[in-house]
């Protein structure tokens, strides 16, 4: 059995493909398989990949390329990879990101030492002229971890690319990425995986480089369709919690997740819809003052809750104005 399967969806990543592929093919772990899923990318990403692969003849036999006849989206691409994966452990990698060359060897060794169902690591957020180290709290107790995962705590990110997971976790629990989603698909997957996991281990190093510069990223380009995907993903999490009979245990945490999901209908002018915000998960509005959000945001949502929309808009405008002043240091200019 192969030690690790690496699943890499490919779509509109031509400027980043070479870097991603080289760091993957130069992994110190030798017993690994790479599954690249061409999600009908319209650019030259696959040509770049094939060119780089020729420079690593030892990896040719370990590399599988799956081609979709049409663009199906990230979850479907990951599912195509999962269907072919034969590794003892599975990990995902986004093709606009890159990884440290010893990432998979160190994570696999730690997984074997601890007999972990999931082993996680820290990561870097990469910006144009800087990077940010993001520490992850994989060692939290099970219930506290799931609570923070649902709440959206930064130190408990719901990313699949910083988690190496036993393949049997996917198989025994029939876990797959939810098709049709463009946002929060990682979170749906990680909530399910961590619910079923008995042993979660942690490598306290940043092995993964999360590229925050890709202009084609769905995280950057939020649209109405992306909002709908967030709503659908949140509904799927709700259904899963109820199916597993743990909804009551994580009720407040899920309410915060639902509240964060629909917050875009208040915050973003081009998605603003106060009426829908009020009727979508209305119970979430009861707990505004219990959520881990800023005082000013609690005021904004409280005004919206009581239909004081003029005050809501004024407060949001003031918040944006003062944020701009701080951003450009105008408080200290004459």
C-alpha positions as CSV (number, residue, x, y, z in Angstrom):
1,X,0.0,0.0,0.0
2,X,1.2,3.5,-0.8
3,X,1.9,5.6,2.3
4,X,0.3,8.8,1.2
5,X,-2.0,9.9,-1.6
6,X,-1.9,13.6,-2.5
7,X,-5.0,15.0,-4.3
8,X,-4.4,18.2,-6.3
9,X,-7.3,19.8,-8.2
10,X,-6.2,21.9,-11.1
11,X,-8.2,24.9,-12.5
12,X,-6.9,28.3,-13.7
13,X,-3.6,28.1,-11.9
14,X,-1.1,28.5,-14.7
15,X,1.0,31.1,-12.9
16,X,1.4,28.9,-9.8
17,X,1.4,25.4,-11.3
18,X,5.1,25.0,-11.7
19,X,6.0,26.0,-8.2
20,X,3.3,23.7,-6.7
21,X,4.4,20.7,-8.8
22,X,8.1,21.1,-8.1
23,X,7.6,21.2,-4.3
24,X,5.4,18.1,-4.6
25,X,7.7,16.1,-6.8
26,X,10.7,17.0,-4.5
27,X,9.1,15.6,-1.4
28,X,11.5,13.7,0.8
29,X,8.8,11.0,1.2
30,X,9.4,8.5,-1.7
31,X,6.4,6.2,-1.3
32,X,3.7,8.6,-2.3
33,X,1.2,9.0,-5.2
34,X,0.0,12.2,-6.8
35,X,-3.5,12.5,-8.2
36,X,-3.9,15.7,-10.3
37,X,-7.5,16.3,-11.3
38,X,-7.8,18.6,-14.4
39,X,-11.2,20.2,-13.8
40,X,-11.4,21.3,-17.4
41,X,-9.0,24.2,-16.9
42,X,-9.2,26.6,-19.8
43,X,-5.5,27.8,-19.5
44,X,-2.2,26.0,-19.8
45,X,-2.0,24.7,-16.3
46,X,-1.8,21.0,-17.4
47,X,0.8,21.7,-20.0
48,X,2.9,23.3,-17.3
49,X,2.4,20.3,-15.0
50,X,3.3,17.8,-17.8
51,X,6.5,19.8,-18.6
52,X,7.6,19.8,-15.0
53,X,6.8,16.1,-14.5
54,X,9.2,15.2,-17.3
55,X,12.0,16.6,-15.1
56,X,11.2,14.1,-12.4
57,X,11.2,10.6,-14.0
58,X,11.0,8.8,-10.7
59,X,7.7,10.5,-10.1
60,X,6.1,9.6,-13.5
61,X,4.9,6.2,-12.3
62,X,3.6,7.7,-9.1
63,X,1.5,10.4,-10.8
64,X,-2.0,10.0,-12.1
65,X,-3.8,12.6,-14.1
66,X,-7.6,12.6,-14.2
67,X,-9.4,14.8,-16.8
68,X,-12.9,16.1,-16.4
69,X,-14.8,16.7,-19.6
70,X,-16.5,19.8,-18.0
71,X,-15.8,22.1,-15.1
72,X,-17.5,20.5,-12.1
73,X,-16.0,22.5,-9.3
74,X,-13.5,21.9,-6.5
75,X,-15.5,19.4,-4.4
76,X,-16.1,17.2,-7.5
77,X,-12.4,17.4,-8.4
78,X,-11.5,16.3,-4.9
79,X,-14.0,13.4,-5.0
80,X,-12.5,12.2,-8.3
81,X,-9.1,12.1,-6.5
82,X,-10.6,10.3,-3.5
83,X,-12.1,7.6,-5.7
84,X,-8.7,6.8,-7.1
85,X,-6.6,7.2,-3.9
86,X,-4.9,4.0,-2.6
87,X,-2.7,5.5,0.1
88,X,-2.8,4.6,3.7
89,X,-3.2,8.3,4.4
90,X,-4.8,11.0,2.2
91,X,-4.0,14.7,2.0
92,X,-5.1,17.5,-0.3
93,X,-3.1,20.3,-1.9
94,X,-4.5,23.3,-3.8
95,X,-2.5,23.9,-6.9
96,X,-2.0,27.6,-6.4
97,X,-0.3,26.8,-3.0
98,X,3.0,25.0,-2.2
99,X,4.4,22.8,0.5
100,X,7.6,22.3,2.4
101,X,9.7,19.5,0.9
102,X,9.6,17.4,4.0
103,X,5.9,18.0,4.8
104,X,4.5,14.6,3.9
105,X,7.3,12.6,5.3
106,X,7.2,14.3,8.7
107,X,3.4,14.2,8.9
108,X,3.3,10.5,7.9
109,X,5.9,9.6,10.5
110,X,4.1,11.4,13.2
111,X,0.8,9.8,12.1
112,X,2.4,6.3,12.4
113,X,4.0,7.1,15.8
114,X,0.6,8.1,17.2
115,X,-1.6,5.9,15.2
116,X,-3.6,9.1,14.4
117,X,-6.7,9.2,12.4
118,X,-5.9,12.8,11.6
119,X,-2.5,14.6,11.9
120,X,-2.5,18.4,11.4
121,X,0.1,21.1,11.0
122,X,0.5,24.9,11.0
123,X,0.7,26.9,7.9
124,X,1.8,30.2,6.4
125,X,-0.5,32.7,4.7
126,X,1.5,34.2,1.8
127,X,1.0,37.8,0.7
128,X,2.8,39.9,-1.8
129,X,5.5,41.2,0.5
130,X,4.9,39.3,3.7
131,X,3.8,36.1,5.2
132,X,1.9,35.2,8.4
133,X,2.5,32.2,10.5
134,X,-0.9,30.6,11.5
135,X,-0.7,28.2,14.5
136,X,-3.4,25.5,14.7
137,X,-4.8,24.1,18.0
138,X,-5.1,20.4,17.0
139,X,-4.4,19.3,20.5
140,X,-7.7,20.7,22.0
141,X,-10.1,18.2,23.6
142,X,-12.5,16.7,21.1
143,X,-15.6,18.6,22.0
144,X,-13.8,21.9,22.4
145,X,-12.1,21.4,19.0
146,X,-15.4,20.8,17.2
147,X,-17.0,23.8,19.0
148,X,-14.2,26.1,17.8
149,X,-14.2,24.6,14.3
150,X,-17.9,25.4,14.0
151,X,-17.5,28.9,15.4
152,X,-14.8,29.7,12.9
153,X,-11.9,30.3,15.3
154,X,-8.8,31.2,13.3
155,X,-6.6,28.7,15.2
156,X,-9.0,25.9,14.2
157,X,-9.2,26.4,10.5
158,X,-11.3,24.0,8.5
159,X,-8.8,23.4,5.7
160,X,-8.2,20.0,4.3
161,X,-4.7,20.7,3.0
162,X,-3.2,20.9,6.5
163,X,-4.7,17.6,7.6
164,X,-3.4,14.1,6.7
165,X,-6.2,11.7,7.2
166,X,-6.4,7.9,7.2
167,X,-8.1,6.7,4.1
168,X,-10.3,4.3,6.1
169,X,-11.8,7.4,7.7
170,X,-13.3,8.4,4.3
171,X,-14.2,4.8,3.5
172,X,-15.7,3.6,6.7
173,X,-17.8,6.7,7.2
174,X,-18.7,7.3,3.5
175,X,-17.3,10.8,3.6
176,X,-17.0,12.7,0.4
177,X,-16.8,16.4,-0.5
178,X,-20.3,17.9,-0.9
179,X,-20.7,18.4,-4.7
180,X,-21.9,21.8,-6.0
181,X,-20.4,23.9,-3.3
182,X,-18.1,26.8,-4.0
183,X,-17.5,27.9,-0.4
184,X,-17.1,26.1,3.0
185,X,-16.7,22.7,1.3
186,X,-13.6,22.2,3.4
187,X,-15.4,22.9,6.6
188,X,-18.2,20.4,5.8
189,X,-15.5,17.8,5.2
190,X,-13.5,18.6,8.3
191,X,-16.5,18.7,10.7
192,X,-17.4,15.2,9.6
193,X,-13.8,13.8,9.8
194,X,-13.1,15.3,13.2
195,X,-16.4,14.0,14.6
196,X,-15.5,10.4,13.7
197,X,-11.8,10.7,14.6
198,X,-10.5,9.0,17.7
199,X,-6.9,10.1,17.6
200,X,-5.9,13.6,16.4
201,X,-2.1,14.4,16.3
202,X,-0.3,17.6,15.7
203,X,3.0,18.6,14.0
204,X,3.9,21.9,15.5
205,X,5.5,23.3,12.3
206,X,4.2,25.3,9.3
207,X,4.6,23.0,6.3
208,X,1.9,24.5,4.0
209,X,2.0,27.8,2.2
210,X,-1.5,29.2,1.6
211,X,-1.4,31.6,-1.4
212,X,-3.5,34.7,-0.7
213,X,-2.7,36.4,-4.0
214,X,-4.6,34.3,-6.6
215,X,-7.2,36.6,-8.1
216,X,-9.2,33.6,-9.3
217,X,-9.6,32.3,-5.8
218,X,-13.2,31.8,-4.7
219,X,-12.2,33.1,-1.2
220,X,-11.4,36.5,-2.8
221,X,-14.3,36.7,-5.2
222,X,-17.5,36.5,-3.1
223,X,-20.6,36.6,-5.2
224,X,-24.3,35.9,-4.7
225,X,-23.7,32.3,-5.9
226,X,-20.9,31.9,-3.4
227,X,-23.2,33.2,-0.6
228,X,-25.7,30.5,-1.7
229,X,-23.0,27.9,-1.5
230,X,-22.2,29.1,2.0
231,X,-25.8,28.7,3.0
232,X,-26.0,25.2,1.5
233,X,-22.8,24.2,3.2
234,X,-24.1,25.5,6.6
235,X,-27.3,23.6,6.0
236,X,-25.4,20.4,5.3
237,X,-23.5,20.8,8.6
238,X,-26.8,21.3,10.4
239,X,-28.2,18.2,8.9
240,X,-25.1,16.2,9.8
241,X,-25.2,17.4,13.4
242,X,-28.8,16.3,13.7
243,X,-28.2,13.0,11.9
244,X,-25.4,12.2,14.4
245,X,-27.6,13.4,17.3
246,X,-25.1,15.9,18.5
247,X,-26.9,19.1,17.4
248,X,-27.9,19.9,21.0
249,X,-24.4,19.6,22.2
250,X,-23.1,22.0,19.6
251,X,-26.2,24.2,19.3
252,X,-24.7,27.5,20.3
253,X,-21.5,26.9,18.2
254,X,-23.7,26.1,15.2
255,X,-25.8,29.2,15.7
256,X,-22.6,31.2,15.5
257,X,-21.6,29.4,12.3
258,X,-25.1,30.1,10.8
259,X,-24.8,33.7,12.0
260,X,-21.4,34.2,10.3
261,X,-22.8,32.6,7.1
262,X,-25.6,35.1,6.8
263,X,-23.7,38.1,8.0
264,X,-22.7,38.9,4.4
265,X,-26.4,40.0,3.8
266,X,-25.8,42.8,6.3
267,X,-22.1,43.7,5.7
268,X,-21.7,43.6,2.0
269,X,-23.7,46.3,0.1
270,X,-24.0,44.2,-3.1
271,X,-25.4,41.3,-1.1
272,X,-27.5,43.2,1.4
273,X,-30.9,41.7,2.1
274,X,-32.2,42.5,5.6
275,X,-35.4,40.7,5.1
276,X,-33.7,37.4,4.2
277,X,-31.2,37.9,6.9
278,X,-34.0,38.1,9.5
279,X,-35.8,34.9,8.4
280,X,-32.7,32.7,7.6
281,X,-31.9,30.8,10.9
282,X,-33.8,33.4,12.9
283,X,-32.9,31.7,16.2
284,X,-29.3,32.7,15.6
285,X,-30.3,36.4,16.0
286,X,-31.1,35.7,19.7
287,X,-27.5,35.1,20.6
288,X,-25.8,38.2,19.1
289,X,-24.3,39.3,22.4
290,X,-22.8,35.8,23.0
291,X,-20.9,35.6,19.8
292,X,-17.2,36.2,19.5
293,X,-17.5,39.3,17.3
294,X,-16.6,42.9,18.0
295,X,-18.7,45.3,20.1
296,X,-19.4,47.5,17.0
297,X,-20.6,44.5,15.0
298,X,-22.9,43.4,17.8
299,X,-24.4,46.9,17.7
300,X,-24.8,46.7,13.9
301,X,-26.6,43.4,14.1
302,X,-28.7,44.4,17.0
303,X,-30.0,47.4,15.0
304,X,-30.8,45.1,12.1
305,X,-32.5,42.6,14.4
306,X,-34.9,45.3,15.5
307,X,-35.4,46.6,12.0
308,X,-33.6,49.8,12.7
309,X,-32.1,49.7,9.2
310,X,-31.3,53.4,8.9
311,X,-29.2,53.2,12.1
312,X,-27.6,50.0,10.8
313,X,-26.5,51.7,7.6
314,X,-25.2,54.8,9.4
315,X,-23.2,52.7,11.8
316,X,-21.7,50.6,9.0
317,X,-20.8,53.7,7.1
318,X,-19.1,55.2,10.2
319,X,-17.3,51.9,10.8
320,X,-16.0,51.9,7.2
321,X,-15.0,55.6,7.4
322,X,-12.9,55.2,10.6
323,X,-11.4,51.9,9.3
324,X,-10.2,53.9,6.2
325,X,-8.7,56.6,8.4
326,X,-6.8,54.0,10.4
327,X,-5.7,52.2,7.3
328,X,-4.2,55.3,5.8
329,X,-2.9,56.8,9.1
330,X,-5.2,59.9,8.5
331,X,-5.6,60.3,12.3
332,X,-2.1,61.6,12.4
333,X,-2.2,63.9,9.4
334,X,-3.1,67.6,9.6
